[in-house]
Amino acid sequence: MSSDDDTRFRVRPGRIRDRRGGKTRSFLSRMRASVRRSGASRPSRNHAASDPTMPGGSGNAAPRRGGRSGVRKGRGASFVRARHIAGWNHAKSGSRRVIVKSRMIRTPGRDGRARAHLNYIQRDGTSRDGQRGQLYGPEADRADGDAFLERGQDDRHQFRFIVSPEDAEQMQDLTAFTRDLMTQMEADLGTKLDWVAVNHFNTGHPHAHIVIHGHDDHGEDLVIASDYITQGVRERATELVTLELGPETALEQRRKLENMVGQDRFTRIDRQLLALAEDSPIDMRGDQGGDHVLRQRRLAKLERIGLASQAEHGVWTLAPEMEKTLRDLGERGDIIRAMNRAMREQGRAPDPGLFVFHGPASRDTVEGRILDRHLSDELGEKVGLVIDGLDGRTHHVAGISPGALEGVRNGSIVAVGPEVSGPRPADQEIMSVAGNGGVYRTDAHLAHARSMSRLPGGDVEAYVASHVRRLEALRRAGVVERIEDGKWQIPGDYLERAAAYDTSRAKQMSVRVLSSLDLDAQITADGATWLDRGLVSRGRSNVVDAGFGHEVTEARKQRQDVLVERGDAWRDREGGVRYRKGLLAALERRELDRIGQELGMSRGTSYRTMADGERVRGTLKEKVRLASGTYALVENTHEFVLVPWNPVIENRIGQEIAGVMRAGAMDWQLGRQRGLGL
């Protein structure tokens, strides 16, 4: 190097990897920046003004929701930073293992999702004695769920946790453990928490479901650091369990690992193998001590199910989808155990060869009796149903919304599948106006509507416009074709294609209750039961004389005897059973008259029947479940009616509604109405 090069060289010190060079920031400035990034900055002026304990604070300023300083990164961040330095106790040898699952739900008060989840985790069969799960709180052993939901109605979000200690069956009191955990979380987060919990004992591992409202003790949005949710809660739970039961001995650890070797699910040994295979194949040659033998046995198990292979003797590679496949297998195993348990509770030997599994995207419809239900994702967003099918098989249907099961008890006879609706009344009228020519004209529909004696809403223009909007939606789906303004080409299979369009738009599986009564109650009921509909149906029966299908076959025979005894049916010379004309309508009317009179006496108002084409307007009081089906009780100051229930009015109890009776079904008009009358 020349001397000129030496004199031209100038040292410009800077931080490592800092391409800008220049002056290095001091340690103090870097520390302040790190503190600011963590959210633990100085209190803002607004905070100081609102806090009488702060210098210059008057205590008069109202707290600003979501605006408290120091929580940008979330509460609990300081605890996480300290553990990053000192190390996590739950990762140390001897610590008791606790599984923590969590989820944050946005706008939980919308659409009744929070209520559906809270009702579900309190369902029957989850307590230690097999009864309904009991909601409890920080102090009360019986918490008020309605009051809890009311307090969180306007929260931006809600936190849900499942805390499952691996050795929960050895713990003295799961409720006391949960309260200790929540007290520790409050100390870590620096705020009181509004929470309730339910203990579940219906699985092999007792666990607690915890629901926390999304506001702190100042009424502001509760923001929890993500690392505290994923690691901190588990850390505190592990400390409490280890404190109660003592450190896990080497013998206990060994026994648990040995039990994992043959399991068809993702285990701790698999996690160790994934870590070893991160950069290269797993070399298992030679004696490596520790858990080496258990890993070898686990690899042999994975090889048998096609998830591991040996490139050469003792050198292993794992299948790319090993973790996902094992987790899916574990979930399937949990489902099979739930199905086995449900069948045994019915007094029948489970037959895995007759188990059928339906995923959330299934387009099959399953009819049968609900035997059991469980959280398919462990946090109450989706439910799995075990159904004793009419086809003699046992079905599991996943992906059911808890809201769809509101009020549906185990033992109910249901049809579960894509939400299928029959031809809409509007589609039937469009087909009628189009006639044989297959062309719908708005002017022809207007003329027809003006001649109708009873017109829904009384507005001819609005009535026809609603049908045109329907045609526009179907045109975009390719079902119909617009020839010109006011004229549409209607295909011959219009009703089937329109119904298929509605079915394809169904976003989730629906649960349609065929009967809320069990078979014994239907045999003697005075209403039009599900058994009766099966007896008079002329279509092909889907009932197989096996399993639950056999029970249905026998119940139908007993129902026939009851109908003959009551004069609603008779036996012909060949021994067959003949039914009176209009049997279902007669049975339904008989039950409605009886229930209407009973309700009228208790309510102090008179009951009136509804005629086809008649309009109803009043306050939706309640849902009434009868043998003939589910009905809505609509009342004004003078009288009330019982009309067929429709899910569209599910959230309108206590509100004014109006509709028109058409062919035994209600066409509800849910817009704003003026006046009140039936």
Beta strands, then each sheet from edge to edge (+ up, - down):
strand 1: 98-106
strand 2: 157-165
strand 3: 195-200
strand 4: 207-213
strand 5: 282-283
strand 6: 308-312
strand 7: 315-318
strand 8: 355-358
strand 9: 366-375
strand 10: 383-389
strand 11: 394-400
strand 12: 413-418
strand 13: 439-441
strand 14: 481-484
strand 15: 487-489
strand 16: 509-515
strand 17: 569-571
strand 18: 577-579
strand 19: 606-607
strand 20: 615-626
strand 21: 629-635
strand 22: 639-644
strand 23: 656-662
strand 24: 665-669
sheet 1: 1+ 2- 4+ 3-
sheet 2: 5+ 7- 6+
sheet 3: 8+ 11+ 10- 9+ 12- 16+
sheet 4: 13+ 15- 14+
sheet 5: 17+ 18-
sheet 6: 19+ 22+ 21- 20+ 23- 24+
end
